Amino acid sequence: MTLLSIISFQFIVLFYNEENVRISYYSFVIALILMPVSRLVLGKASTFLMRIIGSLYLLVIAAFLIRGVTALLSSTDSISFYTPGLYQLISLLSIYLLTNLGNLGFVLLMKEKADHELIRLASYDDLTGTLNRRTFTDKANKYLTDYSKKGQPLSYLLFDIDNFKTINDTYGHHVGDQVLQDLTTRIKLHLGKEDLFVRYGGDEFGILIPGKDETDSNQMAEQIIQTLNGAISRSLPMTYTISLGVLTVFPNQYTQLETLYTTCDEALYNAKSNGRNGVFRGQIDVHNAVS
């Protein structure tokens, strides 16, 4: 776009070399080149800083458009940068501010991007893109508190890959990593925006599903099992399955995430004892025991 603008400007110089036309053309082109910053203001993922920087640039765009229209309608030399006066002072000051705004805005946005990347690295598992244990625990405990007040259910799923050690021993750990990535990619298709997906370590994963009762969580568990059951991926030399423990609770002020984990862990053990590649539901009674 910049190259085309430069070439077009040469035609103006050659065939219609009027100062007000040149100024008007230049002003409109600068406004068009800056126009993409509107995405900083209107983008759904825009941060508060991005909207501030974008808004300032939109003011600059408006100033250039006004300057372009003024130049186009004027035939005097009072709009030139080279004519001393109020217009020259305002124009040069605006360019100075725009230059500094651009540099400062770039630095601030890069810092914000770096901060977000650091938060992502501290919150997510590098291999699978799922939450790490610490971040999951923080978010899950908040859910337990919130849904205890709402009186609504929470469902918790805990699962691991059947015979994962055999996969690593037979095909190598690089294939094992590919299995973990394939697993999480497929499962994420079934998750909602509010669901929490965590990798505890190795091939053990958990999912906390807010607002889902036994029927809903059973349905999701079966969907996940069916999605992975015998699924063939071009990047994998074999198929794999998972065993899954599931639990639904109406949390209260005494409900602990650790209790949900240990209950689901026992349910997961029962799923494996029943032949693997299946689901077993755990229950918490008043003594926090599994039935």
C-alpha positions as CSV (number, residue, x, y, z in Angstrom):
1,M,0.0,0.0,0.0
2,T,2.9,2.4,0.8
3,L,4.6,1.6,-2.5
4,L,1.5,2.2,-4.5
5,S,1.0,5.5,-2.6
6,I,4.5,6.6,-3.5
7,I,4.0,5.7,-7.2
8,S,0.7,7.5,-7.3
9,F,2.2,10.6,-5.7
10,Q,4.8,10.8,-8.6
11,F,1.9,11.0,-11.1
12,I,0.4,13.9,-9.2
13,V,3.8,15.7,-9.3
14,L,4.1,15.0,-13.0
15,F,0.6,15.9,-14.2
16,Y,-1.1,18.1,-11.5
17,N,1.6,19.6,-9.4
18,E,-0.5,21.8,-7.2
19,E,0.5,22.1,-3.5
20,N,-2.9,21.8,-2.1
21,V,-3.5,18.6,-4.1
22,R,-0.2,17.1,-2.9
23,I,-1.0,18.0,0.7
24,S,-4.5,16.6,0.5
25,Y,-3.3,13.4,-1.2
26,Y,-0.5,12.9,1.4
27,S,-3.0,13.5,4.3
28,F,-5.5,11.0,3.0
29,V,-2.8,8.3,2.4
30,I,-1.4,8.7,5.9
31,A,-5.0,8.3,7.3
32,L,-5.5,5.1,5.2
33,I,-2.1,3.6,6.3
34,L,-3.0,4.2,10.0
35,M,-6.5,2.9,9.6
36,P,-5.6,-0.7,10.6
37,V,-5.1,0.6,14.2
38,S,-8.9,0.6,14.4
39,R,-8.6,-3.1,15.2
40,L,-6.9,-2.1,18.4
41,V,-10.1,-0.4,19.5
42,L,-12.7,-2.7,18.0
43,G,-11.0,-6.1,18.4
44,K,-12.8,-8.5,20.7
45,A,-9.4,-9.5,22.2
46,S,-8.2,-5.9,22.7
47,T,-6.9,-5.0,26.1
48,F,-7.5,-1.7,27.8
49,L,-4.1,-0.4,26.8
50,M,-4.7,-1.4,23.2
51,R,-7.9,0.5,23.1
52,I,-6.2,3.6,24.6
53,I,-3.4,3.5,22.0
54,G,-5.9,2.8,19.2
55,S,-8.1,5.7,20.3
56,L,-5.2,8.1,20.2
57,Y,-4.3,7.0,16.7
58,L,-7.9,7.4,15.6
59,L,-7.6,11.0,16.7
60,V,-4.5,11.4,14.5
61,I,-6.4,9.8,11.6
62,A,-9.2,12.3,12.1
63,A,-6.7,15.2,12.1
64,F,-5.2,14.0,8.8
65,L,-8.6,13.7,7.2
66,I,-9.5,17.2,8.3
67,R,-6.2,18.4,7.0
68,G,-6.8,16.7,3.7
69,V,-10.3,18.1,3.2
70,T,-9.0,21.6,4.2
71,A,-6.2,21.4,1.7
72,L,-8.4,20.2,-1.0
73,L,-10.8,23.1,-0.6
74,S,-8.1,25.7,-0.2
75,S,-6.0,27.3,-2.9
76,T,-3.8,29.4,-0.5
77,D,-0.4,28.6,0.7
78,S,-1.3,29.0,4.3
79,I,-1.7,25.2,4.7
80,S,1.9,24.5,3.7
81,F,4.5,23.2,6.2
82,Y,6.9,25.8,4.8
83,T,4.7,28.8,5.6
84,P,5.3,30.2,9.1
85,G,2.1,30.5,11.1
86,L,-0.3,28.8,13.4
87,Y,-0.9,26.0,10.9
88,Q,2.8,25.2,10.6
89,L,3.1,25.2,14.4
90,I,0.2,22.8,15.0
91,S,1.2,20.5,12.1
92,L,4.8,20.1,13.3
93,L,3.8,19.7,16.9
94,S,1.3,17.0,15.8
95,I,4.0,15.1,13.9
96,Y,6.3,15.3,16.9
97,L,3.6,13.9,19.2
98,L,2.7,11.2,16.6
99,T,6.3,10.1,16.4
100,N,6.6,9.9,20.2
101,L,3.2,8.3,20.5
102,G,4.2,5.6,18.0
103,N,7.4,4.8,19.9
104,L,5.8,4.8,23.3
105,G,2.8,2.8,22.2
106,F,5.0,0.2,20.5
107,V,7.1,-0.3,23.7
108,L,4.0,-0.5,25.9
109,L,2.2,-3.0,23.7
110,M,5.3,-5.2,23.4
111,K,5.6,-5.1,27.2
112,E,2.0,-6.1,27.6
113,K,2.5,-8.9,25.1
114,A,5.6,-10.1,27.0
115,D,3.6,-10.0,30.3
116,H,0.8,-12.1,28.8
117,E,3.3,-14.6,27.5
118,L,4.9,-14.9,30.9
119,I,1.5,-15.5,32.4
120,R,0.7,-18.1,29.8
121,L,4.0,-19.9,30.4
122,A,3.3,-19.9,34.2
123,S,-0.3,-21.1,33.8
124,Y,-0.3,-23.7,31.0
125,D,1.4,-27.0,30.2
126,D,3.9,-26.5,27.4
127,L,3.2,-29.8,25.7
128,T,-0.6,-30.0,25.7
129,G,-1.7,-26.4,26.3
130,T,-3.9,-27.5,29.2
131,L,-3.8,-25.8,32.6
132,N,-1.0,-26.7,35.0
133,R,-1.8,-28.1,38.4
134,R,-1.3,-24.8,40.3
135,T,-3.5,-22.7,38.0
136,F,-6.2,-25.4,37.9
137,T,-6.3,-25.6,41.7
138,D,-6.7,-21.9,42.0
139,K,-9.5,-21.7,39.5
140,A,-11.2,-24.9,40.7
141,N,-11.3,-23.7,44.3
142,K,-13.0,-20.5,43.1
143,Y,-15.6,-22.6,41.3
144,L,-16.2,-24.6,44.4
145,T,-16.9,-21.4,46.4
146,D,-19.0,-19.8,43.7
147,Y,-21.2,-22.9,43.0
148,S,-21.6,-23.6,46.7
149,K,-23.3,-20.2,47.0
150,K,-25.4,-20.9,43.9
151,G,-26.4,-24.3,45.0
152,Q,-25.6,-25.8,41.6
153,P,-23.7,-29.0,40.7
154,L,-20.1,-29.4,39.6
155,S,-18.8,-32.5,37.8
156,Y,-15.2,-33.7,37.9
157,L,-13.5,-36.1,35.5
158,L,-10.2,-37.8,36.0
159,F,-8.6,-40.0,33.4
160,D,-5.4,-41.4,32.0
161,I,-4.3,-43.3,28.9
162,D,-4.5,-47.1,29.0
163,N,-1.1,-48.8,28.9
164,F,0.7,-45.6,28.3
165,K,4.0,-47.0,29.5
166,T,3.7,-49.7,26.9
167,I,3.2,-47.1,24.2
168,N,6.4,-45.3,25.4
169,D,8.4,-48.5,25.6
170,T,7.2,-49.7,22.2
171,Y,7.2,-46.6,20.0
172,G,9.4,-44.1,22.0
173,H,8.7,-41.1,24.2
174,H,8.3,-38.8,21.2
175,V,5.3,-40.9,20.1
176,G,4.0,-40.8,23.6
177,D,4.2,-37.0,23.5
178,Q,2.2,-37.0,20.2
179,V,-0.4,-39.2,21.9
180,L,-0.8,-36.7,24.7
181,Q,-1.2,-33.8,22.2
182,D,-3.7,-35.8,20.1
183,L,-5.7,-36.7,23.2
184,T,-6.0,-33.1,24.4
185,T,-6.8,-31.8,20.9
186,R,-9.7,-34.2,20.6
187,I,-11.0,-33.6,24.1
188,K,-11.0,-29.8,23.8
189,L,-13.6,-30.1,21.1
190,H,-16.1,-31.3,23.7
191,L,-15.3,-28.6,26.3
192,G,-17.1,-25.4,27.0
193,K,-15.6,-22.0,27.7
194,E,-16.0,-22.4,31.4
195,D,-14.6,-25.9,31.7
196,L,-11.2,-26.4,33.3
197,F,-8.8,-28.9,31.7
198,V,-5.7,-29.8,33.6
199,R,-2.7,-32.0,33.1
200,Y,-1.6,-33.3,36.5
201,G,1.5,-35.0,35.1
202,G,2.5,-37.8,32.8
203,D,-0.7,-39.1,31.2
204,E,-3.1,-38.1,34.0
205,F,-5.6,-35.4,33.2
206,G,-8.6,-33.9,35.0
207,I,-11.6,-31.8,33.8
208,L,-13.8,-29.7,36.1
209,I,-17.2,-29.0,34.5
210,P,-19.3,-26.3,36.3
211,G,-23.1,-26.5,36.3
212,K,-23.3,-30.1,34.9
213,D,-25.3,-32.8,36.7
214,E,-24.9,-36.6,36.6
215,T,-26.7,-36.9,33.3
216,D,-24.7,-34.2,31.6
217,S,-21.4,-35.5,32.9
218,N,-22.2,-39.1,32.0
219,Q,-23.0,-37.9,28.5
220,M,-19.7,-35.9,28.2
221,A,-17.7,-38.9,29.6
222,E,-19.2,-41.3,27.1
223,Q,-18.6,-38.8,24.2
224,I,-14.9,-38.5,25.2
225,I,-14.5,-42.3,25.4
226,Q,-16.2,-42.7,22.0
227,T,-14.1,-40.0,20.4
228,L,-10.9,-41.6,21.5
229,N,-11.9,-45.3,21.1
230,G,-10.0,-46.6,18.2
231,A,-9.5,-43.2,16.7
232,I,-6.8,-43.3,14.0
233,S,-4.5,-40.3,13.5
234,R,-2.1,-39.9,10.6
235,S,0.6,-38.8,12.9
236,L,0.3,-41.9,15.2
237,P,1.4,-45.5,14.4
238,M,-1.3,-46.9,16.7
239,T,-4.7,-46.3,18.4
240,Y,-5.2,-45.7,22.1
241,T,-7.9,-45.6,24.7
242,I,-8.5,-44.0,28.2
243,S,-10.1,-45.0,31.4
244,L,-12.2,-42.4,33.2
245,G,-13.5,-41.7,36.7
246,V,-16.4,-39.2,37.0
247,L,-18.0,-37.5,40.0
248,T,-20.8,-35.0,40.5
249,V,-21.3,-33.0,43.7
250,F,-23.3,-30.1,45.0
251,P,-20.5,-28.4,46.8
252,N,-20.8,-26.7,50.2
253,Q,-18.4,-24.7,52.3
254,Y,-16.7,-27.9,53.4
255,T,-16.1,-29.4,50.0
256,Q,-12.4,-29.8,49.2
257,L,-10.9,-30.2,45.8
258,E,-8.6,-32.9,47.2
259,T,-11.7,-34.9,48.2
260,L,-12.9,-34.7,44.6
261,Y,-9.5,-35.9,43.3
262,T,-9.2,-38.9,45.7
263,T,-12.8,-40.0,45.0
264,C,-12.3,-39.7,41.3
265,D,-8.9,-41.5,41.5
266,E,-10.6,-44.5,43.1
267,A,-13.3,-44.4,40.4
268,L,-10.6,-44.3,37.8
269,Y,-9.0,-47.4,39.4
270,N,-12.3,-49.2,39.3
271,A,-12.7,-48.3,35.6
272,K,-9.3,-49.9,34.9
273,S,-10.2,-52.9,37.0
274,N,-13.4,-53.4,34.9
275,G,-11.3,-53.8,31.8
276,R,-10.2,-50.3,30.9
277,N,-11.6,-48.2,28.1
278,G,-14.6,-47.2,30.1
279,V,-16.2,-45.0,32.7
280,F,-16.9,-45.5,36.4
281,R,-18.8,-43.1,38.5
282,G,-17.8,-42.4,42.1
283,Q,-20.0,-41.1,44.9
284,I,-19.2,-39.1,48.0
285,D,-21.3,-39.9,51.1
286,V,-21.3,-37.9,54.4
287,H,-18.1,-39.6,55.3
288,N,-16.5,-38.7,51.9
289,A,-16.3,-42.4,51.0
290,V,-16.6,-43.9,47.6
291,S,-19.6,-46.2,47.0
